[in-house]
Amino acid sequence: MALTADRDYRIASGCSIMGIMDESGRRFSGESIIAGMACMRERANGLGGGFAGYGIYPDFADYYAFHLMYDDAEAKAAAEKVLGEFFEVIHDEPIPTRPVAEVGRAPILWRYFLQVKEPVADTSEEDLVVAAVMRINSSVPGAFVASSGKNMGIFKGVGYPEDIGRFFRLEEYEGYIWTGHGRFPTNSVAWWGGAHPFGLLDWSVVHNGEISSYGANRRFLLSYGYHCTLQTDTEVVAYLFDLLSRRHGLPIELVAKVLAPPLWRDLPYLPPERRGLYEALRVIYAGALLNGPFAVVVARHGFMVGLNDRIKLRPQVAARDGSLVFVASEEAAIRSVCPSPQEVWVPGAGEPVVGEVRQMLYN
């Protein structure tokens, strides 16, 4: 009997995630994250891989770096018309790639370095960028904004992560944070835009698991102007971090308690001041609670955070070595790039692992 390829099986616990950060702000090549992800190849099946890098565009650090995917020239023209309404284009070009036999036919891959036009009264630059991304992703057929932050970029596609990394020539970039993902699609289709990371502004999210609260999260986000159109549950995580942290100003530790809060049955055993705070967060942000098994690595300029669901149904390991912080699905991935870290531990359920840059050197 002929063997069936791995990609024909649905393995709900698959997917690999990893993040590497240098808290000193020192930039390093994308080779490290590619090597770490290659170590976890068996957790993927070639239907999605991707990376995010921070500090990779020092020559254009003051401009929004948009990475877009297009089905055809008509979609490109339509999306560029929308971009022209919001931005001045400082520079644009194809995203550099190289032929890789294991990576199939790619969409048109283009990047733009943009400056926001005259600000609108009572609207921040960031909110204008979000509006532009939502407009393109929801109303321009065949166009997709993969990333939209300053001095960072998301590179992803259909393939194993190490092949996608070589395809995008990531060893030629240097960043002070790198995140990676190897996908084993569970409840959504495999397509170039559906690979991880997912991003908005300079947020990026890689995710292993399944967000069973997607419907409730999606409706909650829609009330704040976020349109979920990307055919995957992971999209809500990126938008929730933007809403809770950037717009509502919650510290990352409280964002973690909104998304992965203590169980109601455990609240009476907490100190009174914490119990009252967590009860209030559960009520105010009921629609933001993430149900289902998940492990995520979320990054933004200046910090990286790893977070598990509140009963830890997906693996996540953390490590430190000097100024380096690692989070990954497997310890082996960390040791493949840092053989003898000073500290290795398994984070608790709902307990964030946070890395923060002490001094920005990437400019």
N, C-alpha and C positions, 0 to 999 in steps of 0.2 A: 504494500500500500504506500502510495506517495506521501511524503511528509508535507504537512501544511506549514506555510511560512508563519513566523511569529506574528506578523502584522495581522493575520486573520483571527487572532484570539483577542478577546476583551479581558484585559487584566486590570482590574479596578485599582489595585495598589501600585501600579507602575508609575512611571514618570520619575525623573531625577532632577534635583535642584541643587544649586550651589551658589555661594557668594563669597568673594574674597575682597577684603578691604584693607588698605593701609591707612591707619589712623594718623600717620604723620603727613598724609597728603602726597607722599611719593607716588609717582606714576610708574607703572610696570606694564610689560607687554601682555597682550591678550593670549599669549601661548599658555600661561598658567591655567586659565579657566578652561581652555580647550582640553588640556591634559587631564584636568580633574573630571570634566564631563565624560571624556573618553573612557575613564576608569569605570563609569557606571553605564556602559553601553547596553547591558542586558536589561536595564530598566526602561529602555525606549524600544521603538520598533521601526524607526525610519520615517515615521509620519509627521515628525515635527521636532525642530531643534532651534535654539536661538540664544542670543546673548545681549546684554546691555553693558555699555562702558561709559564711565564718567571721567571727565577731564580730557577727552579724546580730541577735542577741537580747540586747542588753545589759541590758534590764530583767528578764530571766529567766536571767542568766548562770550562776547556781548550780544550775540544774535541768537534767535531761536533757530535750532537745527531741526528741520522737518525731514523725516524719512518717509517717502510715499511709495506705495505699490500701485501699479496701473495694469489693467487688463489690456488696454489698447491706447492708441494716440488720442482717440476721442475722449476717453476718460481723463487723460492727462490734460487736455485742453480745458475741459470743464472744471477740473479741480484747480488749475492755475488761474482761472477766472475768479474763483472764490478767494484764493489766496491774495489776488490783486485787490480785493475789496478791503482786506484787513491789513496787508503788509506791503512794505517795499522790499523787493527782492535784491539782496546784496550780492548774492552769488548762487548759482545752481549748476548741477552737474549730475551725470549718472553716478550711482554708488559703485565704486570700484569692486570688481569681482574677478575670479579666475575660473576657467573651466574645471569642473570636478565631476568625474564620471558618475559618482554615486548621487549627485544632485540633479534632479530632472529639470524640465523646462521652467524657467523663472518668469515671473511677470516683469514688466518694466520697473526698474528700481531707480529712484531719483531722490536726490537730496537738495534741500534749499536752506540757505541761511537768510533769515528774515528779520526785518525791523518793523515793529508795530507802527502803523500810521498814527495820525493825531488821535490821542486818547479821547474816549467818550466820557462825558460827565458821569460821575458816580460809578464808573466801571473800571476795574483795574486792568492792567496789561494782561495779567494771567487769565482773567475771566474772558477777555477778548480772544486769547489763544484757545481757551476751552471752547468758546462759541464757534471758532473756525473749524476746530477738529470735529465737533459734533455735526456741524453743517456738512462737511465733506463726507464723513463716514455714514451719515444717515440719508443723504439726498443726492450724492453723485455716484451713479452706478459704475462699478468697475474701478473705483478709486478707494484707497485705504491709507489713512495716516498711521504709520507704525510707531513713530515717536515725534515729540514736539517740544523737547526741553532745550535749554541752553547748555552748550558744551557737553553734550551726551548724545548717545544714539543707541537705537535698538536694531539688531541685525538678526533676521530670523527667516525660516522657510521650511519646506517639506524635505526632510532628510534626517540623518543622525546628527547630533549636535557637533561632533568633531568635523564632519564633512561640511556642515554649514559654516563652521568657523573658518575652514580652509577656503571655502567658496568666497567668503567676504574678506579674506586676507587679514584676519584680525591680528595676526602676529605683527602687522605693520603699525598697529595703533598702540598707544600707551594711555592707561587710565589708572586712577587711584581706587576705583571700585569696579569690579566685574561681577556680573551675575550670569548664570547659565541655566538652561533647561533642556531636558530630553523628554519628548512627549510620547505618551501612550494613550491616545484619545479614548475616552470612555463614552461620554454622552454627546459629543459634538463632532462635526466633520473635520477631516484633516485638509487644511488649505494654507497657503502661504501666510495670509493675514491671521489665521487662527492659531499659528504657532506662538509659543511664549518667547520672550516676555511680552506683557501688555503694558502700555504706558500712556501717560497723560501729563503734559508739561514735563518736568524732569522726574516724575514718579515712574518706576518700573516694578513689575511684579512677576515672579515666577512661582508656580503653584503645583503641588502634588496633592491630588485628592478630588473631592467632589463637593460643590456647594449646593446642598439640597434646599437651602433657603433662597435660591436664586430669584424665584418669582417675587417674594416679599422684598428682597433687597432691590430688585429692579424697580418695583413700584415706588419704594422709598426714594431712590435716587432720581427718578423721573420728576418728583415733586421739587427737586432742586435744580432741574434743568439738564440732568445727565441722561443721554439716550444710549441704551444698551443695544447695539446692532451687530455685534461681532460674532454671534453664533457660539458663544462659550460662556460658561459660568464664571470664569476667572476675571472677566472684564469688570465685574462689580467690585472686586477687591481694590483695583487701582483707583476707581472713582470714590470708593468709601474713604480711602486714605487721603485723597485730595480734599474731600468735603470735611472730614473730621479734623485733619491736621492743619491744612492751609486755610480753609475758609472759617472753620469754627475755632481754630487755635488750641485744640487739645494737645497736651504733651503726648509723646508716643506711648508712654506707659498707660495712659488712660485710653488712647485709641485701642490698645491691645485689650483692655477690659471691656470696651464696647463690643469689639468683634468676637472675642472669646471670653465672655464673662464667667465668674464663678457660678456654679449651679445654685438655684434658689435654696436648695436644701442645705447648702454649705454656708450661706450668708449669716445665719444666726451665730456661727462660731467665729466670725471675724470681729476685730475690735470695733466698737460702736461707730467711730468716725469713718472707718473704711466701709462698714456695712451700709451706712446711710448714703455715702457717695456712690457705691456700686448699685444700690437699689435705685437711686435717681437716674443713673446712666441707663439702667435696664428699661426704665419707663420712658425716658426722653428719646432714646435711640433704639427702641424696640425693633424697628424695621432695618436696622444696620447689623443686628446680630447675625453671625455666620453659623449656620447649622451644617452638620455633615463633617466628614473627615477632611482635614486639610493641614498641609505644612506649606508655608510661604516664605520667600525671601523678598523683602521690599527694600528698594533703595531710592534715595533722593540725594541731591547734592549735600554733602556734609554728614550723611549717616546711612547706615544699613541696618535692617532689623530682620531677625528670623522669628517666626511665630508659628506655634502649633494650635490645633483646635483644643477645646477645653477638656477633652478626655484623651488626647494624644493618640489618635487613630492612624497617624502617619509618622514615619521616622524622621528625626532631625537630630543631627550631632553638631556641636560647636567646638571651636578650638581657638587658642591664642598662641602667638609666637612673636614676642616683642611687640611691634606696632601692628602686626598683621592679625586680622580677625577672620575666621572661617566659619561658614555655616553650610552644611551639606546633608543630603539624604543618607550618606554613608561615610563612616570614618575613613574607609579606604581611599575615598576620593581626596580627602584632605591630606592624608599621608602620601599620596602620589605626588603632591607638589610641595609638601612640607613634612619630610619623613619623621621629624622628632619635635613636634610642637611642645611648648612649655606646659600647656594645659589643654585637656580634652574633657568635655562633659556632655551629658545628655540633658537638654533643657526640659523643665517640667511643662505639663500641659498648661497652655494659656500664658506661659511666662516668656516675655520677649527677650531675645538676645540682641543687644544694641551695640553697634560700633559707631563711634563719632570721630570726625576729623578734628584733631587738636589745632592744626594750623594749615590753612589752605596753601598748598604749594603748586597746584596744578596749573595756575596761570603763568 
